[in-house]
Amino acid sequence: MSMTSLKMKRIIEERLSDLDIRTSFNRDNNTMRIELRETREGINIRIPNVITKYNQHGDQAIDELELYLRKSLEMMKETQSLIGKEKSIYPVIRATSFPKKTKAGKQLITKDHTAETRIFYALDLGKSYQLIDRLMMEEANLTEQQLDEMAMFNLRSLPYEYKTDTVRENDFHFIATQDGFDASRILNESFIEMMFEKSEGNFAIATPHQDVLIMADIRNDVGYDILAQMTMQFFSEGRIPITSLPFIYDGEKLEPIFILAQRGRKKD
């Protein structure tokens, strides 16, 4: 029998049955929420993404999800401080629909990015991270500008190795280190500018989910179709999906594009 959303929800609940949590399920968008009873802090999971990984990898996919959930929920029980941890602050990309407040009512620190994406800030805890709220920032005596400058400085110190695949004369570059900040690398302007200058056709970027950054040198119309399919596949598989729309970068700004509605023009 095929796996359904409700079956997967029950499997996840059984795996976490020893924890003091409560769960809910939004049928409209197939999202499951798991939160600590005491604080109401928690995590949202898109069940179709979990099922996709389960169909590909079997129980291993659920084992990895369980480990991620347990570590993340455990971290949420602790009161985190930014003091002395300035080198562990990074920006993270989220969809604009991602809530700016936690379920407990804490105001998260954000910054505008594009029509599809917004910047949040995170304290790296090793196996997981915690989004930074206003109280955490103020207790460390930081301003939003200082927080942003720290996060961007730390982002530039991350490795930027990428893998390249050439398909139908179009080059696709992937960063997927699984450090939690792969999509965030789109915010490193000098790196993006370098990749833009190296491209021969139109330069496109995609952040389908948190754990991958796709950069594409599009040299013909087929390249746009390949990028669209690739981005949608990654979006459907991601643990924390961001956007299925790629961006065209013209050397100055990012513009979301509907691949099937238009075709790009090569760079001069």
C-alpha positions, -999 to 999 in steps of 0.1 A, spaced: 0 0 0 12 35 -8 22 59 20 -4 86 28 0 118 47 -20 105 77 0 73 78 33 92 78 20 116 105 12 85 127 47 70 121 63 103 132 41 105 163 50 69 172 88 77 168 85 106 192 59 91 216 83 94 245 86 132 243 63 157 259 50 172 227 18 178 209 11 176 172 -13 191 147 -19 186 110 -30 212 85 -48 194 57 -48 224 34 -11 224 29 -2 189 42 19 204 70 25 187 104 35 208 134 54 193 164 58 215 194 69 213 230 39 214 254 56 237 279 69 265 256 49 259 223 82 262 205 82 237 176 89 227 140 67 225 109 72 196 84 58 193 49 46 157 49 48 153 10 85 160 12 90 133 39 70 108 18 91 116 -13 123 108 6 107 77 22 98 64 -12 134 69 -23 153 58 8 128 38 30 131 38 67 165 56 65 146 88 56 125 85 88 155 77 109 172 109 98 141 129 103 136 115 138 172 124 147 168 159 133 135 165 152 149 152 185 180 173 184 160 204 173 134 200 201 161 194 227 178 226 217 145 245 220 143 235 257 175 254 265 177 292 268 203 302 242 224 333 245 244 351 218 270 364 243 304 350 234 289 332 203 292 360 178 311 337 154 282 313 153 256 338 140 245 333 103 217 345 80 192 320 68 168 323 39 131 315 43 100 320 22 81 353 28 52 332 41 74 320 70 61 334 103 79 364 118 69 353 153 73 320 171 42 302 185 53 315 219 49 351 206 87 359 203 95 384 175 121 370 152 147 393 136 142 396 98 153 416 68 137 420 34 154 401 5 132 395 -26 94 392 -33 98 354 -26 123 353 2 132 369 35 163 368 56 162 355 92 192 350 115 203 319 133 226 308 161 245 278 149 243 250 176 262 224 156 236 197 147 209 223 146 203 260 150 180 284 167 164 314 150 173 346 167 145 366 184 145 402 196 150 392 233 182 372 224 195 401 204 188 427 231 202 406 259 235 405 239 233 443 236 232 441 198 214 462 172 198 447 141 226 463 120 253 447 141 236 414 140 234 416 102 270 426 99 281 397 121 260 372 102 272 384 67 309 383 79 305 348 92 287 337 60 317 348 39 340 325 59 321 294 49 334 271 22 322 278 -14 331 246 -32 305 236 -58 298 207 -81 291 213 -118 269 193 -142 266 203 -178 232 194 -195 224 203 -231 252 229 -231 240 246 -199 261 245 -167 245 239 -134 265 245 -102 255 231 -68 265 239 -33 251 213 -9 274 210 22 245 202 45 257 228 70 223 244 72 234 275 53 237 264 17 209 285 5 222 314 26 252 317 3 231 335 -22 236 365 2 274 366 -5 274 393 -31 311 390 -40 307 352 -46 275 357 -67 292 385 -87 321 362 -94 299 334 -107 279 359 -128 311 372 -144 321 336 -153 288 328 -170 285 330 -208 247 331 -210 221 343 -185 229 337 -149 202 322 -128 201 312 -91 177 290 -72 171 284 -35 145 256 -35 153 245 0 176 253 29 202 227 20 211 236 -16 221 265 -37 217 261 -75 235 285 -99 230 281 -136 247 294 -167 217 293 -191 229 293 -228 197 282 -246 160 278 -240 163 242 -230 183 253 -200 154 272 -186 132 241 -187 158 220 -171 163 246 -143 125 247 -137 122 210 -134 153 208 -112 142 235 -89 107 220 -85 122 186 -77 145 200 -50 117 221 -36 95 190 -32 122 170 -15 135 197 9 131 194 47 128 232 48 115 243 14 119 280 4 107 287 -31 103 268 -64 109 300 -84 144 306 -97 159 341 -99 177 358 -128 206 379 -117 217 407 -139 247 419 -120 228 441 -97 195 425 -85 176 392 -83 143 389 -102 120 358 -97 111 343 -131 83 321 -143 103 298 -165 74 284 -185 59 319 -192 90 335 -207 124 328 -221 156 347 -212 178 368 -234 215 361 -233 239 386 -216 255 412 -238 
